[in-house]
Structures are given as C-alpha cells and as structure tokens.
Amino acid sequence: MDFAATRFNSDAVLRSAVEQYGTPQTFMDRLSAYSTEQLRDLQLARLKSELERASHVPFFARLWESASFDPASVMSLEDVPRIPAYTVYDIRDSIDRDPPYGDYQGVRPGPDTTGLRIFFSGGTTGRARPTVYTAWDRIVGSSLIARAYHMHGIRQGDVVLNAWSFSTHNAAWIFDQALYEWIGATPITVGTGNVTSSAKQLEIASMYGASTILATADYLLHLRGVAADMGLKGSDFAFTGFDSVTGDKKAAVTEAWGAPAYDHYGFHEVHSLSAECPVGGGLHIWDDAFVVDIVDPETGEPLPDGQVGDLVVTCLYKTGSPQVRFNIKDLASIIPEPCPCGSPLRRMTSMAGRSDTMVKLRGINIWPEAIGDVTGQALGRSVEYHCVSFRSRGQDQMVTLVEATNSELSPEVATAAAQKLRDRLNVKVDVALVPQGSLTPLTGLGETAKAKRFTDCRTTDALPAEVTELLGRSVQASTN
C-alpha cells in the first residue's frame, strides 16, 4: 500500500503535492519513465515560475537590479549561471537592513497569513538566520526527505529513533514529519544525548525493534561504544540501515553496526537536496525540485562536471523564502557518469569541505569567528583566539586557544568560557587559556593581511608541535 497517497487523498493541498512531486513510491516509479530531456523541461518550467515569485521579494529585486539582470531573460537552463549568486554574508546584510526577518523572506507572519513556521540556522555566525516556511514548503520539503528514507529502506510501520536536536533548527522537526506523514513509519523522538541519555536510547532501540536511528555519523559511532560498554551486541538490535551519514564516515558506521549507512545531503533553507541510492558512489539530486550548479570558489565562474567547487543551489518548489542561486560554500562536484541504478537524476559527490571558514563539528555547523565572539563575551573584551579541530576516541573534537591576561589565567575563567560556548553552539568546544602574545605563530597576526583562526588536524595523526606546546602550558576548564 502507498501510505502517503492513501493518507493525503482527502486534503486538497496535500493532494496537489502528491500530484506535482509524488509520494516517495510514485516518484521512484515515475523516474523510470522520465528521460533526461523531460526532467530538464520540468526544471525550466519550475525555474521560470520561481524567478517570477522571487522578483517580488525586495532582496532579489535589489540584487538583480544591481547586476542588471532581467529574470525574464532566462530561456534555458544554460542561462542559470547568468543569475546573480549570493552567500550567507548577503543574507546577514539583508537582516541588518530589515531586522529581524531580513528582506529576503517572501512572506511574513501577520493577520492575513496562516500556516507559517519559522526556524533558524544554528546562529553560530552571530545573529541566527531565520527562514519562514509556508505549509506548502513543509509538505513538499518533507516529501523530498521521505524520498531519501524510502530509498534507504525505511518503510511503513518501521520504528525509527530521531536523535536530532528538537530546537529552533529545522532538521529534527522536518525529519519527524517526513517519517510520520509520508512514510507511515513510527518515529520516537528521543532527541540528543542531552535530552535522552545514550544508554536509554539504546535500550529503547533494542526494546522496540528500531530499524534505524537518525543521527550524525559521530553520534552513531559513539552509540556503538556505549552499546559495547553495556554488553550489547549488534544482534541485540534490528537496525537495517542508517541515513544522513557523512560520506567519509559511512564505512566506519557500517563496520561498527553491521548495517549499511547512506549519505543524505541538505541544509537549513531547503531541507533535502540529494541522497545516495543503494548502489552508492554519489548522491542523486532531486532535479525536479532544484537546479544545482558548481562554480569556482574564487571567481564564481561555472565549472564543468567533475570539477570540485562551490555548490550553488536554486530551489524550485518553495513559496516562502526563495533560494535562487544561493552559494552555500560547500565544496562538491557533479558526477558526469550516470548511476548504474539507471536513474535519470544527476548525481553529486559528498561534501568535500567548506570554501569559507565554517567547520562541521559532530553535525553542527560552527564558525571560528563566532567562537571568538562568544569567548570575547565571556571575558568581557575582544580576544585573540585560534581554533584547532582533531580526532579523539573516534569523534571530532575542537579546542579554542584564547589569549588571556595574567588575572584571567584561571580554570574558572576557562570553564565559564567553555560553558558559554556550549550554551551558544549546542556542542562541546574546549577552551584553553594561554598568555597574551603566544598565539602569533598560529594566527599570523601582524604578519599577514588576515589572521588565521582555524587549524584542521582531523586527517593527521598528531597536533602540530606549536599547538601541543601551547596546550601543555595552558590553563583549561576545570570540568568536562
């Protein structure tokens, strides 16, 4: 039985979503009849509609006028690179121009609006980035996520633990909606380990026969260690697979749990963009809902398939906050070869990193600049700092070295700063206080045009000697 088609039969809005984007099952069935040309024709028609909608949003009207771009001039998908791109920095400027929503929203709460929801980015860049979602955005967005879940084997009646954080961020909520409304699965919203202990999550997963846990790769690997400490074996669980696992850690999760792990990519503003099929080797882009292009991080010029660059996304289905050529600064490439599974959908590689300063730490996007702001608030002044990420006990870790005065070099000050970071970022970042002037070899302050704020040691076996030396004489938080 097609659960979603049956469930939504009586609701006009939901029925329209099913007709246009399909249920997870009907979409997969429909793909076998699509040709590449048919998908491109559908993309172009939806792109023109999206350009017309966005032209009435002040942010895009201003951006396009400054670039002398006429949205009516787009006649083919080859014209997409002519559409001006923008980044998160432009969104921040939009919020400053028209706080608190920013003038990039296509709709706002008010007496004449209903069915809206507001979610926020992590807020780790400073002010949190709001996105207003209409009911349509949520319905179609959750259906795209459900496609990935369906492709990864989640079915009606499956028990699924949702271990993402239910907060101001969109992710956990939309995952739950996709499971419940589109798949017909039975979600258990355990939340993070701070909400439901890891041991308790494993007890629930074993007792109720959960087929999967939605979580980051780091957390899934952590859970495997907790299970071992509890004396639980893989056979004590009914896991059939794991979704939303970062590409470079899939093998580790599969080996740890004895169940396949699949990559699934999306971001705050648009829900699900692409997902890996069981064949593997790349993530299928939902071409009926997005136009994706890759550009040179330095010049912004389009790159051919196969070359790594910035991922630029145009969303084709949303009616709330448009995203038209949003350069999200994630590094990826379009895979030129078709997938052996036979799908006409284009494929992209897993995210290869960031072209700006963002760091993904245990599933949370954070910026070193935001860490500097928060530690500065903790110390009551502007600070010099440098962030170092590394691997320890199978997880990504981060320590922030902060220059402190003699009176500030105390475990109490380090603890207060670390706690403030945890409260702000919702992830643990250690703080190590060092004497003033000692970070210059790392930051290059005074020697380069821009201070270096981040060193990534996650792919090396050891910290750089200068970092090890500084940590050895630093004052660190008195508690974990």
SVG drawing of the C-alpha trace seen along z (x, -y; Angstrom):
<svg xmlns="http://www.w3.org/2000/svg" viewBox="-11 -49 68 60">
<polyline fill="none" stroke="black" stroke-width="0.4" points="0.0,0.0 1.2,-3.5 0.7,-5.1 1.1,-8.7 -1.2,-8.5 -3.9,-7.0 -3.4,-9.3 -3.5,-12.5 -6.4,-11.6 -8.8,-13.9 -6.7,-17.1 -6.5,-19.4 -3.1,-20.9 -1.5,-17.6 -3.1,-16.0 -1.6,-18.8 1.8,-18.0 1.4,-14.3 0.3,-15.2 3.3,-17.5 6.1,-15.8 4.7,-12.3 4.8,-10.2 8.2,-8.6 7.0,-5.4 5.3,-7.1 8.3,-9.4 10.6,-6.4 8.2,-4.7 7.9,-7.8 11.6,-8.1 11.7,-5.0 9.5,-6.8 11.4,-10.1 14.1,-11.0 16.8,-13.5 15.1,-15.9 11.8,-15.6 13.4,-16.4 15.2,-19.4 11.9,-20.7 10.3,-20.3 13.2,-22.1 13.0,-25.0 9.2,-25.5 9.5,-25.5 12.6,-27.7 10.7,-30.4 7.9,-30.3 10.4,-30.6 12.1,-33.6 8.8,-35.3 8.0,-34.8 11.4,-35.9 11.3,-39.1 8.7,-40.4 11.0,-39.9 13.0,-43.0 16.3,-41.2 16.2,-39.6 14.8,-42.7 17.7,-44.7 20.3,-42.0 19.2,-41.6 18.8,-45.3 22.4,-46.0 23.6,-43.3 21.4,-44.5 19.8,-41.0 16.3,-40.5 14.7,-37.3 12.5,-37.2 15.7,-36.8 16.2,-33.2 15.1,-31.0 17.0,-27.8 18.9,-26.1 22.1,-27.2 21.2,-30.7 21.3,-29.8 24.9,-30.9 23.9,-34.4 21.6,-34.7 23.5,-36.6 24.6,-34.4 24.6,-35.3 26.0,-34.0 25.2,-33.9 27.0,-37.2 24.4,-38.8 21.7,-37.3 23.3,-38.8 23.3,-42.2 19.6,-41.7 18.8,-41.1 20.7,-44.2 18.7,-46.2 15.4,-44.9 15.6,-43.2 14.6,-40.8 13.4,-38.8 15.5,-40.3 14.1,-41.4 14.9,-38.1 11.6,-36.5 8.8,-36.1 6.2,-36.0 6.0,-37.1 3.6,-36.3 0.7,-38.7 -3.1,-38.9 -3.5,-37.8 -1.2,-34.9 -1.5,-31.4 0.3,-28.1 3.7,-29.6 6.6,-28.3 9.9,-30.0 13.1,-28.1 16.6,-29.3 20.1,-28.4 22.4,-27.5 23.1,-31.1 26.8,-30.3 27.7,-33.1 26.4,-35.7 22.7,-36.5 20.6,-33.4 19.3,-33.2 15.5,-32.9 13.6,-31.2 9.9,-31.4 8.3,-28.2 4.8,-28.1 2.7,-24.9 3.5,-24.1 7.2,-24.4 6.9,-22.0 4.8,-19.5 7.0,-19.3 10.2,-19.6 9.3,-16.7 8.3,-14.6 11.8,-15.1 13.4,-13.8 11.0,-10.9 12.3,-10.0 15.7,-9.5 14.3,-7.5 12.4,-5.3 15.5,-4.8 17.4,-3.8 14.8,-1.1 12.6,-2.8 9.0,-1.6 5.6,-1.9 5.4,-0.5 9.2,-0.8 10.1,-2.2 12.7,-4.9 14.6,-6.8 15.0,-10.5 18.1,-11.5 18.5,-15.0 18.0,-18.1 14.4,-19.4 15.2,-23.1 14.9,-26.3 16.6,-24.5 14.5,-22.9 16.2,-19.4 14.6,-17.2 11.1,-18.6 11.1,-18.0 12.7,-14.5 9.9,-13.7 7.3,-15.0 8.8,-13.0 8.7,-9.8 5.2,-10.2 3.3,-11.8 5.0,-10.4 6.4,-7.1 4.0,-5.9 6.9,-4.9 6.6,-5.3 9.1,-7.9 10.3,-8.0 11.7,-11.5 14.5,-10.7 16.4,-13.9 20.1,-14.3 22.0,-12.6 21.4,-15.7 17.7,-15.0 17.7,-11.2 20.9,-9.5 22.7,-7.4 22.2,-4.3 18.4,-5.0 18.3,-5.5 19.9,-2.1 17.5,-0.5 14.6,-1.9 16.1,-0.9 16.5,2.7 13.2,3.0 11.1,1.5 13.0,3.1 14.0,-0.2 15.1,0.2 17.3,-2.9 18.5,-5.8 18.6,-9.2 21.8,-10.8 25.2,-12.1 27.9,-9.6 29.9,-10.7 27.0,-10.1 26.3,-6.7 29.9,-5.7 29.6,-7.0 26.4,-4.9 28.3,-1.8 30.9,-2.4 28.2,-2.9 26.5,0.3 29.7,2.2 30.1,0.8 26.5,2.0 27.4,5.5 25.0,5.2 25.9,6.8 24.8,5.9 22.4,8.9 20.6,7.2 19.3,4.6 17.1,4.7 18.9,2.0 18.6,2.3 20.5,-0.9 21.4,-4.4 20.5,-7.7 22.2,-11.2 25.7,-9.8 28.6,-11.9 30.3,-10.3 33.7,-9.9 32.4,-8.0 30.0,-5.6 32.4,-2.7 33.1,-3.2 29.4,-3.2 28.7,-0.2 31.5,1.7 30.6,0.7 26.9,1.7 26.9,4.3 24.2,2.3 24.6,0.1 25.0,-3.6 23.8,-6.1 24.8,-9.7 22.0,-12.3 22.6,-16.0 20.6,-19.1 20.7,-22.4 18.6,-24.7 16.8,-26.6 15.7,-23.8 15.5,-20.5 16.8,-17.6 18.8,-18.3 20.2,-14.8 20.7,-11.3 22.6,-8.2 20.9,-5.2 21.9,-1.6 24.3,-1.4 26.4,-4.1 29.1,-6.2 27.3,-9.5 24.1,-11.4 21.1,-11.7 20.0,-15.3 16.2,-15.9 16.2,-17.5 12.5,-18.2 12.9,-20.4 16.3,-22.0 18.8,-23.4 22.4,-22.8 25.5,-24.2 29.1,-24.3 31.3,-27.4 34.9,-28.4 35.3,-29.5 37.5,-32.4 35.9,-33.7 32.3,-32.5 32.6,-31.2 30.8,-27.9 32.9,-24.7 32.4,-21.7 31.1,-18.4 33.7,-16.5 35.5,-19.6 35.2,-20.5 33.9,-23.9 31.2,-25.8 27.7,-24.3 25.2,-26.8 21.5,-25.9 18.3,-27.2 15.2,-25.8 12.2,-25.3 9.3,-24.4 9.3,-27.0 6.6,-29.7 8.0,-31.3 11.7,-32.3 13.2,-31.8 16.6,-30.5 17.8,-31.4 21.5,-30.7 22.4,-30.5 26.2,-29.8 26.3,-27.9 30.1,-27.5 30.0,-23.7 32.6,-22.0 31.3,-19.3 31.2,-18.3 28.7,-17.0 29.4,-13.4 29.5,-13.2 28.7,-9.5 25.1,-8.1 24.4,-5.9 24.4,-2.2 21.0,-2.1 19.6,-3.6 18.1,-6.8 18.0,-9.9 18.7,-12.1 22.1,-13.8 24.5,-12.9 26.8,-14.9 29.7,-13.9 29.5,-14.0 30.5,-17.4 34.3,-17.7 34.5,-20.6 33.9,-24.3 35.4,-27.0 35.0,-29.5 35.7,-29.3 32.7,-27.1 33.6,-23.9 31.2,-21.0 31.7,-19.6 29.7,-16.5 26.9,-17.5 26.8,-21.2 28.0,-24.0 30.1,-26.5 32.3,-29.4 35.6,-30.2 34.6,-33.9 31.5,-33.1 33.7,-31.2 35.8,-34.4 32.7,-36.5 31.4,-34.2 34.7,-33.8 35.1,-37.5 31.8,-38.0 32.8,-35.5 36.0,-37.5 34.2,-40.9 36.5,-42.1 37.8,-41.4 40.2,-38.4 42.8,-36.8 42.0,-33.2 42.7,-30.2 40.5,-27.1 42.0,-23.6 40.0,-20.6 41.2,-17.0 40.1,-13.4 39.9,-11.7 38.2,-8.5 36.6,-8.3 34.9,-11.7 35.7,-15.2 36.8,-17.5 37.7,-21.1 39.8,-23.3 39.9,-27.0 43.1,-28.7 42.4,-32.1 44.9,-34.7 44.2,-35.9 45.7,-38.4 47.5,-37.2 44.4,-37.8 42.3,-35.7 44.5,-32.7 42.4,-30.5 40.4,-27.3 37.3,-29.2 37.5,-31.7 38.2,-28.8 35.2,-26.9 32.9,-29.9 34.0,-30.4 33.6,-26.8 30.1,-26.7 29.1,-29.8 30.3,-28.2 28.3,-25.0 25.2,-27.1 25.5,-29.0 26.7,-26.4 24.9,-23.3 28.2,-21.3 31.2,-20.9 34.2,-23.1 37.1,-23.1 38.8,-26.3 42.5,-26.6 43.8,-30.0 47.3,-31.0 49.4,-34.1 48.9,-37.1 51.0,-37.2 51.6,-33.5 49.2,-32.8 51.0,-34.8 52.8,-31.8 49.3,-30.3 47.3,-33.3 50.0,-35.2 48.6,-38.4 50.6,-41.3 52.4,-39.2 49.5,-38.5 46.6,-40.6 44.1,-38.3 44.6,-36.4 44.3,-32.6 41.7,-31.4 41.5,-27.7 43.7,-24.6 42.2,-21.3 44.1,-18.3 41.3,-15.7 43.1,-14.0 46.5,-13.9 47.8,-11.6 49.1,-14.4 48.6,-18.1 51.3,-20.5 54.2,-20.9 53.3,-24.6 49.7,-23.6 51.0,-20.8 53.4,-23.2 50.8,-25.8 48.3,-23.3 51.0,-22.0 51.3,-25.3 47.7,-26.5 45.0,-26.8 42.0,-24.7 38.4,-24.3 38.2,-22.6 35.2,-20.4 34.3,-18.4"/>
</svg>
